C-alpha cells in the first residue's frame, strides 16, 4: 500500500469557529459604536451651520443655545440630548461659548461622552469634542 507524500491542508473546525466568533465580536462592537460616530458627525454639521449663520458672531448666549436646542430637536440626537437636558443651565452643559484669547472672537464648543454597554460588564466610553469659531464657515 502506498503512503501519500502530501499532507492535508486547510483550517480545522476549531480554527473556523474561532475565526467566526472573532468576526462576530468585531461586527457587534462596530454596530454598538458606529451610531455614536454618525450622531457626532451630525453634531459637527449642526455646529458648522450655526457658526455660518449670519449674525451668529454677534448673537448672545441665549440666542445661540436656542439655535442649538432647535437643531437637537430636529435631528433627534439622543445621546447628546441626554447630556444637554440633564445639565441645562449648569456649567456641565456640553455646549459652551468660549471667548478666544488672541482675538475678539468666540467659538462654540461641544464636549460630551457616550457610554455604550457591550457584553456583560464590558462597555465602550466614547469622548466627543469639537469647536468651531462663530462667524466662520467651520470647514
Buried (B, 14 or more C-beta within 10 A) or exposed (E): EEEEEEEEEEEEEEEEEEEEEEEEEEEEBEEBBEBBEEBBEBBBEBBBBBBBBEEBBEBEEEEBBEBBBEBBEEBEBEBBBEBBEEBEEEEEBBBBBEEEEEEEEBBBBBBBEBEBEBEEEEEEEBEBEBBBBBBBEBE
